Amino acid sequence: MIILKKATDLKKWLLAKKQLGAKIGFVPTMGALHAGHISLIKSSLSDNTITICSIFVNPTQFNDPSDFEKYPITIEKDIEMLEQAGCHLLFLPSVKEMYPSGLQQTRQYELGFLEIVFDGEFRPGHFQGVCMVVHNLLERVMPDNLYLGQKDYQQCMVITRLVELIGLNRHIKINICPTLRETDGLAMSSRNSRLNPSERALAPVIYQTMKWVKEELKVGDISSLSKAGATELTLKGFKPDYFSIVDARTLLPVAFWDGEQKLVLLVAAFLNEVRLIDNLLLNE
Ligand code: PAF
């Protein structure tokens, strides 16, 4: 696997490949890779001739400085995992390389409703930071296919909107890949490594509660289900930011279900210092 740190080197390398007609798949990450990331790499490998992964812990998307400082960094292990998976190129830029004119925001991305609900509400500025870095990365890589994990459901919607806003929706296909789970149901996440053993033992309660909601879902008033789920998490020791059943396409709240509307359950909850997010499509 080739490792490049400079955007100019990446551009040269990509130009040569694109001239030969290569189809480029791209998996942007913040490192601390796990099997979920590798499943995105594998999807890209099967759809494209070249697979590029980026690892960049993006400072502009952390609304909480301590979350940024504590973000796990496991670069050697990440490189090993990418090599084993068969990834062709790792782009590993520095902050200066990604933000040559500094971290201040120069463009406001019009994300509308997406920016004021759920992670938009609880992590102010987070999605603008995601847009800044993904815009920057997409301009450098110009992939044919972009791979994102469904675990970050709202982020997938934000990036889809971003790709429209920057006029790349006819060039880049967005592929949303299923969430990978540990055997006990906990969604794989880089942040899981920050859980201590007792927190780790408790963490699958999120998935268990989501599954319970899916089983209980019936046509009619469903508002009590979200409340019951949030209460269950609180009783077990979580501090939920949200536990909400919403329209899977718009993220608008749904209190009454007609049995047809596509629903997704979105969850974010703290276990002490660690914030976990997850989601479940309730009627796929
Ligand atoms: O999901 C992530 O790891 C990040 O938000 C992303 C998309 C790589 C942007 O920094």
Boltz pocket constraint, residues with backbone or C-beta under 6 A from the ligand:
constraints:
  - pocket:
      binder: B
      contacts: [[A, 28], [A, 29], [A, 30], [A, 56], [A, 58], [A, 61], [A, 130], [A, 133], [A, 134], [A, 152], [A, 155]]
      max_distance: 6.0
